[in-house]
Amino acid sequence: MAVVVVGGQSQNVGKTSVVAGLIAAMPEMRWTAFKLTLFGHGMCSANGEPCDCETAEHTVAVSEERDSNTGTDSARFLAAGAVRSLWVRTRTGDLAEAMPRIRKELEGAENAIFESNSILRFLRPDLYLSVVDPGVWDFKESARLYLDRADAVLVPEGVLGRPEWNGVSLKLVEGKPVLPMRPPVYVTEEVVGFVAERLGLRKKAW
């Protein structure tokens, strides 16, 4: 089984589009997809809405998407061709509580793809892609923490230039492959070819 993790610097840089694009481009992998969301400071992991509850039953929530038309990120994965799509929600700092369930779901998967940075604390994937946008100043601590572990960085048009990031050194990605995203096409032939090669898949006309 291959495990691929797609992380990124912040919201709205294309992480979900990259995951969906890889699922659609490589249907033979029969992906089980995971969307991980961490909540905190009054956000409830049971439904993603603000609340005042701190009860144990809301520490972890895992739901399987069964409708590809709901408009959620997990629905996008299903619509792209994932065999299964799961949404994992935990409070910030409580991801460890979800790992037994995640590992159980992995047992039945042919191949797995995650949208997450924080999962790298608990899993060593076969491939980790980090999605970054030099024009976006926000850079999550979880993305910075694991940036040097990325096998490649995905960047709009494949050009890092002079990023707007504060406190993040380009030395963390020095020497790493820089692969292009060309929105609305986030997964280019170069990206799919790189993933296939790193996973040891037989070359084909992608």
C-alpha atoms as a printed R data frame, in Angstrom:
    type eleno elety resid chain resno       x      y       z
1   ATOM     1    CA   MET     A     1   0.000  0.000   0.000
2   ATOM     2    CA   ALA     A     2   1.195  3.490  -0.871
3   ATOM     3    CA   VAL     A     3   0.497  6.399   1.459
4   ATOM     4    CA   VAL     A     4   0.603  9.939   0.075
5   ATOM     5    CA   VAL     A     5   0.234 13.065   2.189
6   ATOM     6    CA   VAL     A     6  -0.594 16.467   0.726
7   ATOM     7    CA   GLY     A     7  -0.043 19.390   3.069
8   ATOM     8    CA   GLY     A     8   0.304 23.091   2.609
9   ATOM     9    CA   GLN     A     9   1.089 26.445   4.099
10  ATOM    10    CA   SER     A    10  -2.449 27.673   4.794
11  ATOM    11    CA   GLN     A    11  -6.045 27.582   3.667
12  ATOM    12    CA   ASN     A    12  -6.957 28.374   0.083
13  ATOM    13    CA   VAL     A    13  -3.643 27.469  -1.542
14  ATOM    14    CA   GLY     A    14  -4.987 24.419  -3.406
15  ATOM    15    CA   LYS     A    15  -4.401 21.421  -1.122
16  ATOM    16    CA   THR     A    16  -7.856 19.962  -1.684
17  ATOM    17    CA   SER     A    17  -7.582 20.530  -5.432
18  ATOM    18    CA   VAL     A    18  -4.242 18.707  -5.508
19  ATOM    19    CA   VAL     A    19  -5.656 15.709  -3.631
20  ATOM    20    CA   ALA     A    20  -8.722 15.571  -5.888
21  ATOM    21    CA   GLY     A    21  -6.524 15.971  -8.961
22  ATOM    22    CA   LEU     A    22  -4.275 13.068  -7.991
23  ATOM    23    CA   ILE     A    23  -7.279 10.857  -7.269
24  ATOM    24    CA   ALA     A    24  -8.756 11.663 -10.678
25  ATOM    25    CA   ALA     A    25  -5.449 11.261 -12.526
26  ATOM    26    CA   MET     A    26  -4.595  7.890 -10.943
27  ATOM    27    CA   PRO     A    27  -7.867  5.950 -10.615
28  ATOM    28    CA   GLU     A    28  -6.052  2.625 -10.762
29  ATOM    29    CA   MET     A    29  -4.704  3.384  -7.256
30  ATOM    30    CA   ARG     A    30  -8.225  2.966  -5.807
31  ATOM    31    CA   TRP     A    31  -7.537  5.630  -3.200
32  ATOM    32    CA   THR     A    32  -9.013  5.841   0.259
33  ATOM    33    CA   ALA     A    33  -8.968  9.581   0.949
34  ATOM    34    CA   PHE     A    34  -8.734 11.297   4.327
35  ATOM    35    CA   LYS     A    35  -9.506 14.928   5.091
36  ATOM    36    CA   LEU     A    36  -8.164 15.917   8.520
37  ATOM    37    CA   THR     A    37  -9.511 18.993  10.300
38  ATOM    38    CA   LEU     A    38  -8.251 20.244  13.655
39  ATOM    39    CA   PHE     A    39 -10.523 22.442  15.735
40  ATOM    40    CA   GLY     A    40  -9.913 24.481  18.845
41  ATOM    41    CA   HIS     A    41 -10.937 27.496  20.862
42  ATOM    42    CA   GLY     A    42 -14.674 26.874  20.859
43  ATOM    43    CA   MET     A    43 -14.907 24.935  17.608
44  ATOM    44    CA   CYS     A    44 -16.634 21.581  17.933
45  ATOM    45    CA   SER     A    45 -15.069 18.578  16.229
46  ATOM    46    CA   ALA     A    46 -18.420 16.826  16.036
47  ATOM    47    CA   ASN     A    47 -19.839 19.154  13.419
48  ATOM    48    CA   GLY     A    48 -17.327 21.916  12.786
49  ATOM    49    CA   GLU     A    49 -19.544 24.598  14.323
50  ATOM    50    CA   PRO     A    50 -18.737 26.946  17.226
51  ATOM    51    CA   CYS     A    51 -19.889 25.617  20.575
52  ATOM    52    CA   ASP     A    52 -19.043 25.618  24.277
53  ATOM    53    CA   CYS     A    53 -18.795 21.864  24.751
54  ATOM    54    CA   GLU     A    54 -15.626 20.251  26.054
55  ATOM    55    CA   THR     A    55 -17.018 16.752  26.522
56  ATOM    56    CA   ALA     A    56 -14.981 13.675  25.746
57  ATOM    57    CA   GLU     A    57 -17.312 12.470  23.017
58  ATOM    58    CA   HIS     A    58 -16.417 15.509  20.941
59  ATOM    59    CA   THR     A    59 -12.669 14.872  21.038
60  ATOM    60    CA   VAL     A    60 -12.752 12.889  17.787
61  ATOM    61    CA   ALA     A    61 -15.323 12.533  15.046
62  ATOM    62    CA   VAL     A    62 -14.882 10.427  11.913
63  ATOM    63    CA   SER     A    63 -17.476 10.322   9.183
64  ATOM    64    CA   GLU     A    64 -17.494  8.618   5.808
65  ATOM    65    CA   GLU     A    65 -18.719 10.660   2.864
66  ATOM    66    CA   ARG     A    66 -21.324  8.806   0.836
67  ATOM    67    CA   ASP     A    67 -22.677 11.630  -1.326
68  ATOM    68    CA   SER     A    68 -20.364 13.171  -3.912
69  ATOM    69    CA   ASN     A    69 -22.664 16.159  -4.382
70  ATOM    70    CA   THR     A    70 -22.611 17.761  -0.928
71  ATOM    71    CA   GLY     A    71 -19.944 20.293  -1.823
72  ATOM    72    CA   THR     A    72 -17.628 19.346   1.036
73  ATOM    73    CA   ASP     A    73 -13.949 18.593   0.524
74  ATOM    74    CA   SER     A    74 -14.539 14.925   1.294
75  ATOM    75    CA   ALA     A    75 -17.315 14.911  -1.329
76  ATOM    76    CA   ARG     A    76 -14.870 16.338  -3.861
77  ATOM    77    CA   PHE     A    77 -12.565 13.386  -3.215
78  ATOM    78    CA   LEU     A    78 -15.420 10.967  -3.759
79  ATOM    79    CA   ALA     A    79 -16.470 12.776  -6.937
80  ATOM    80    CA   ALA     A    80 -12.888 12.589  -8.204
81  ATOM    81    CA   GLY     A    81 -12.996  8.802  -7.960
82  ATOM    82    CA   ALA     A    82 -11.881  7.836  -4.454
83  ATOM    83    CA   VAL     A    83 -13.089  4.399  -3.396
84  ATOM    84    CA   ARG     A    84 -13.785  5.815   0.066
85  ATOM    85    CA   SER     A    85 -13.558  9.306   1.536
86  ATOM    86    CA   LEU     A    86 -13.381 10.018   5.252
87  ATOM    87    CA   TRP     A    87 -13.481 13.267   7.202
88  ATOM    88    CA   VAL     A    88 -11.561 13.153  10.487
89  ATOM    89    CA   ARG     A    89 -12.130 15.999  12.969
90  ATOM    90    CA   THR     A    90 -10.296 16.438  16.255
91  ATOM    91    CA   ARG     A    91  -9.538 19.187  18.691
92  ATOM    92    CA   THR     A    92  -6.152 20.810  18.233
93  ATOM    93    CA   GLY     A    93  -3.608 18.638  20.018
94  ATOM    94    CA   ASP     A    94  -5.855 15.584  20.083
95  ATOM    95    CA   LEU     A    95  -5.011 13.998  16.738
96  ATOM    96    CA   ALA     A    96  -3.369 11.098  18.574
97  ATOM    97    CA   GLU     A    97  -6.841 10.155  19.806
98  ATOM    98    CA   ALA     A    98  -7.928  9.595  16.209
99  ATOM    99    CA   MET     A    99  -4.962  7.480  15.141
100 ATOM   100    CA   PRO     A   100  -6.378  4.064  16.186
101 ATOM   101    CA   ARG     A   101  -9.427  4.680  13.982
102 ATOM   102    CA   ILE     A   102  -7.281  5.998  11.125
103 ATOM   103    CA   ARG     A   103  -4.974  2.983  11.303
104 ATOM   104    CA   LYS     A   104  -7.980  0.667  11.316
105 ATOM   105    CA   GLU     A   105  -9.306  2.332   8.168
106 ATOM   106    CA   LEU     A   106  -5.879  1.985   6.547
107 ATOM   107    CA   GLU     A   107  -5.962 -1.778   7.062
108 ATOM   108    CA   GLY     A   108  -8.665 -2.126   4.433
109 ATOM   109    CA   ALA     A   109  -7.263  0.420   1.982
110 ATOM   110    CA   GLU     A   110  -5.432 -0.412  -1.236
111 ATOM   111    CA   ASN     A   111  -3.742  3.002  -1.235
112 ATOM   112    CA   ALA     A   112  -4.320  6.077   0.891
113 ATOM   113    CA   ILE     A   113  -4.068  9.819   0.373
114 ATOM   114    CA   PHE     A   114  -4.315 12.406   3.171
115 ATOM   115    CA   GLU     A   115  -4.929 16.122   3.159
116 ATOM   116    CA   SER     A   116  -3.069 17.151   6.291
117 ATOM   117    CA   ASN     A   117   0.209 18.398   7.702
118 ATOM   118    CA   SER     A   118  -0.272 17.160  11.257
119 ATOM   119    CA   ILE     A   119  -0.626 13.489  10.265
120 ATOM   120    CA   LEU     A   120   3.149 13.505   9.728
121 ATOM   121    CA   ARG     A   121   3.551 13.340  13.488
122 ATOM   122    CA   PHE     A   122   2.155  9.818  13.408
123 ATOM   123    CA   LEU     A   123   2.688  8.416   9.910
124 ATOM   124    CA   ARG     A   124   5.711  8.195   7.654
125 ATOM   125    CA   PRO     A   125   4.218  8.383   4.167
126 ATOM   126    CA   ASP     A   126   5.766  7.122   0.964
127 ATOM   127    CA   LEU     A   127   5.430 10.640  -0.413
128 ATOM   128    CA   TYR     A   128   4.784 14.061   1.098
129 ATOM   129    CA   LEU     A   129   3.873 17.004  -1.133
130 ATOM   130    CA   SER     A   130   3.696 20.524   0.269
131 ATOM   131    CA   VAL     A   131   1.500 23.065  -1.524
132 ATOM   132    CA   VAL     A   132   2.771 26.631  -1.188
133 ATOM   133    CA   ASP     A   133   1.935 29.986  -2.709
134 ATOM   134    CA   PRO     A   134   4.628 32.696  -2.528
135 ATOM   135    CA   GLY     A   135   1.928 35.358  -2.783
136 ATOM   136    CA   VAL     A   136   0.190 34.248   0.430
137 ATOM   137    CA   TRP     A   137   1.832 35.545   3.600
138 ATOM   138    CA   ASP     A   138   0.131 33.179   6.064
139 ATOM   139    CA   PHE     A   139   2.163 30.070   6.883
140 ATOM   140    CA   LYS     A   140   0.793 27.580   9.427
141 ATOM   141    CA   GLU     A   141   3.167 26.315  12.076
142 ATOM   142    CA   SER     A   142   2.331 22.703  11.164
143 ATOM   143    CA   ALA     A   143   3.354 23.386   7.554
144 ATOM   144    CA   ARG     A   144   6.590 25.100   8.571
145 ATOM   145    CA   LEU     A   145   7.446 22.295  10.980
146 ATOM   146    CA   TYR     A   146   7.363 19.633   8.251
147 ATOM   147    CA   LEU     A   147   8.422 21.653   5.206
148 ATOM   148    CA   ASP     A   148  11.916 20.179   5.193
149 ATOM   149    CA   ARG     A   149  10.389 16.685   4.976
150 ATOM   150    CA   ALA     A   150   8.569 17.444   1.727
151 ATOM   151    CA   ASP     A   151   9.581 15.307  -1.238
152 ATOM   152    CA   ALA     A   152   8.511 18.174  -3.508
153 ATOM   153    CA   VAL     A   153   6.796 21.534  -3.282
154 ATOM   154    CA   LEU     A   154   3.911 22.479  -5.563
155 ATOM   155    CA   VAL     A   155   3.863 26.125  -6.554
156 ATOM   156    CA   PRO     A   156   1.711 28.174  -8.947
157 ATOM   157    CA   GLU     A   157   3.536 28.096 -12.292
158 ATOM   158    CA   GLY     A   158   6.456 26.363 -10.591
159 ATOM   159    CA   VAL     A   159   8.134 29.633  -9.545
160 ATOM   160    CA   LEU     A   160   8.997 30.362  -5.920
161 ATOM   161    CA   GLY     A   161  10.338 33.851  -6.540
162 ATOM   162    CA   ARG     A   162  10.536 35.958  -3.378
163 ATOM   163    CA   PRO     A   163   7.844 34.686  -1.025
164 ATOM   164    CA   GLU     A   164   5.798 36.912   1.260
165 ATOM   165    CA   TRP     A   165   6.304 34.477   4.142
166 ATOM   166    CA   ASN     A   166   7.530 35.813   7.465
167 ATOM   167    CA   GLY     A   167   9.919 33.650   9.430
168 ATOM   168    CA   VAL     A   168  10.090 30.812   6.866
169 ATOM   169    CA   SER     A   169  13.430 30.233   5.178
170 ATOM   170    CA   LEU     A   170  13.730 28.991   1.606
171 ATOM   171    CA   LYS     A   171  16.610 26.851   2.882
172 ATOM   172    CA   LEU     A   172  13.929 24.426   4.083
173 ATOM   173    CA   VAL     A   173  13.117 23.584   0.450
174 ATOM   174    CA   GLU     A   174  16.575 24.057  -1.010
175 ATOM   175    CA   GLY     A   175  17.317 21.326  -3.544
176 ATOM   176    CA   LYS     A   176  13.777 19.947  -3.512
177 ATOM   177    CA   PRO     A   177  11.828 19.525  -6.764
178 ATOM   178    CA   VAL     A   178   9.529 22.476  -7.454
179 ATOM   179    CA   LEU     A   179   6.499 21.309  -9.433
180 ATOM   180    CA   PRO     A   180   4.043 23.599 -11.214
181 ATOM   181    CA   MET     A   181   0.372 24.106 -10.519
182 ATOM   182    CA   ARG     A   182  -1.529 25.923 -13.248
183 ATOM   183    CA   PRO     A   183  -4.928 26.773 -11.750
184 ATOM   184    CA   PRO     A   184  -7.577 25.714 -12.480
185 ATOM   185    CA   VAL     A   185  -5.370 22.676 -13.237
186 ATOM   186    CA   TYR     A   186  -3.626 21.972  -9.952
187 ATOM   187    CA   VAL     A   187  -2.246 18.556 -10.910
188 ATOM   188    CA   THR     A   188  -0.175 18.836 -14.056
189 ATOM   189    CA   GLU     A   189   1.456 16.044 -16.025
190 ATOM   190    CA   GLU     A   190   4.703 16.916 -14.264
191 ATOM   191    CA   VAL     A   191   3.092 16.371 -10.875
192 ATOM   192    CA   VAL     A   192   1.482 13.060 -11.806
193 ATOM   193    CA   GLY     A   193   4.694 11.828 -13.415
194 ATOM   194    CA   PHE     A   194   6.672 12.721 -10.297
195 ATOM   195    CA   VAL     A   195   4.211 10.942  -8.004
196 ATOM   196    CA   ALA     A   196   4.136  7.851 -10.203
197 ATOM   197    CA   GLU     A   197   7.927  7.697 -10.355
198 ATOM   198    CA   ARG     A   198   8.353  8.125  -6.606
199 ATOM   199    CA   LEU     A   199   5.772  5.433  -5.908
200 ATOM   200    CA   GLY     A   200   7.539  3.077  -8.274
201 ATOM   201    CA   LEU     A   201   4.611  2.768 -10.638
202 ATOM   202    CA   ARG     A   202   5.071  1.542 -14.163
203 ATOM   203    CA   LYS     A   203   5.407  4.440 -16.561
204 ATOM   204    CA   LYS     A   204   2.447  5.057 -18.785
205 ATOM   205    CA   ALA     A   205   0.875  7.836 -20.791
206 ATOM   206    CA   TRP     A   206  -0.664  9.917 -18.003
